Amino acid sequence: MFDPFTAHGRIVISTTDYFELAVMSQFQNVLAKESPKLQVSIRPTLGELPKRELGEGKIDLAVAGFYRDLPEGFFQAKLLTDSLASATRQNHPVIQDALGIEDFFSAKHALITLQGDFADRLSKANQSHRTRNISYGSFSFSAMAWILQDSDMALPCRNEPFGYTYGLARTNKTNLGLWFRKRLKQYCLNNFPKK
């Protein structure tokens, strides 16, 4: 009979620093009580599903809000839904309480870009014929907060829910792995209610 409290092992997760901060920062406290011998290793996802590493068992779980169309042999499930919001520093010289369209396009923008491209998906999604002035891109959600506080850039995002899903290979079915995925899903359901 499997007992997570006495189980030894390591779970390797490929994800974003956002998921690590939003979920794992508190979930690891739960794990410390329920499975104290478990090791969790977080690795950056770099914008793409790590298919090969999942298939080879080097990564147990891949968690992100942008995985689409998983290949055959992989599972996918929604863990949580969260909203994106725009961000600027306090006392921004252009963006105050209300943001007009001219101010929006004249401001310098920052971009979260896990793959390093500067593709303007926000303007494209809003069917705008204007181009944003994107001057800085980073893969890191957490670093962006520090960067914005000392700059005049804005980080505009679509304010709509997005889902974090996970993909995993069918071959990664250890008792510890199954327990971990079930416990993670339960934790997210309890702590991130559907919006």
N, C-alpha and C positions, 0 to 999 in steps of 0.2 A: 504494500500500500504506500503510495506517494505521500510524503510529508514535507511541505515547503520549509518548515522550520528547521529541519535537519538536512535539507538538500544542499549539495555543493554544486557550483557551476557558475558559468558566466553567460550573460545575455548581451549580445552586441547589437546596438541599434544605430541605424543610419537615419539621421533626422536633421532638422534645422535648429539653430540656437533658440529660436522662438519657442519651439515645442519643449526644448530642454528647460527653458526658464519658466514657461507657463505650466507645464505638467510635471516634468521630472524633478523640479526643485522641491516639490512637496511629496510626490509619489515615492521618492527614495526614502522618506521617513517611514512611510507605510511598509515598504520593503524591508527596512532595517528591523522592524518588529516582527513581521510575518515570515521572513526568510533571511535571517541574519548572516548566513554563509554565502548568499548570492552576491555575485559581482555584476555590475552593470557598466558597460563601456559604451559611450556615446561617440559616434563618428559623424563628420559632416556629410550631408547627402549630395552636395554639389549640383543640385538641380535635376538630377536624373535618377530613376530607379536603378539601384545597383543589382541588376539581374544576375550577372555572373557570380558576384560575391554571395548573393542569397542562394543561388543554385549550388554553389560549392560549400555552403555552410559557414563561410567566413563572417557573414552577417546574418543574424537571426530574424531581424525585423527592420523594415524600412517604413518610416512614418513621416508624412508630409501632406500638405494640402494641394499639391500639384501633380500627383501621379495620375495618369490617365491610361486607360486601355492596357491593363496588365496582361502580359503574355499568358498563354495556356500553362497550367501548372502552378499558378500563383493565386492566392486568395486576396481579397480586398474587403475591408469593412470600415465603416465610418466610426471614428473614435469621438470626435467632438466637432462642434460648430462654433466659430468665433467670428467677430466682426472686425474688419479693418477700419481704421480711422486715419485721418490726415493729422500731421504733426508739424509744428513749428516751435521755435523758441519763444519764450515770453518777450513781450515788447518788440515783436517783429516789426521792422520799419515799413513793410508793405501790407502784410496781412494782419488785420486787427480783428474786430468782432465779426464783421461781415466781409465776405470775399467776393468782389466783383469779377467778372470774366476777364477784363483787361488786366487787373492785378494778378489774377491766377496765371495768365500767360506771360506776364512780364517778370514774375518772380523766378529765381533760379530754383530748380528742383533737384532733389536727391531721389535715388531709385534703389529699391531692393532688387538685386539681380544675381541670382544664384549661379548663372552661367556666364556672367560677365558681359552680356550684351546690353545695349541701351535701347532696346525695342520699346516704343511708346505704346504699350497695350492699353493704357488708360484712355488716351485720346482716341485710339482705334475703337475701343469698346463703346465710347460715348459718341462715336461717329463724328468726331470733330475734324474739321479741315485744317485746323491750326496745329502747330507742333509745339510741344512743351520745350522749355529751355533746361534740359537735363544736363547738369554739370558734374554730378558725382554719383557713382554707383558702388554699392557694397553688397556682399553676400550676407552680412551680419545684421540681423534685426537689432540686437542689443548694442552694437557699436554705433549704429545709426542714431540712437537716442543721444549718445554722448556727442556725436558730431553735430547734430542739429542744435544743441544748446549753445554752441559757440559760433554759429554761422547764421547767415541770412537765408539759407536754403529752406525750402518747404518739402515735406514728404507727403504728397497727395496720394491717397489710396481710394479705391472704390469702397464706399461704406455699405458693404453687403456681407452677409454671412459667407464664410468659406469653410469647407470641411477638411479636417485632418483625417486621412485614411492611412491604413497600413497595408503593405503588401508583403507576403512571405511565401517562400517555396514550400511545396508539400513535403519535401524531404526533411524539413526542420521540425520534427514532431516528437521531441523528447518530452517526458513528463514535466520537467521544469519549464520548458518552453511553452507547453500548452497551458500550464498553470499561470505563467507570467502574462501571456496574452489575454487570458480570461480575466485576470486580476486588473490589468491595465485598462481593459475595456470597461470593467465594472467601476473602477476609480473615475474614469472620464465621465461615465454616465452619471455618477453621483455628484461630481464636482463641477461639471460643465453642462448644465441642463440645456436641452435643445431650445434654440431661439426661434 
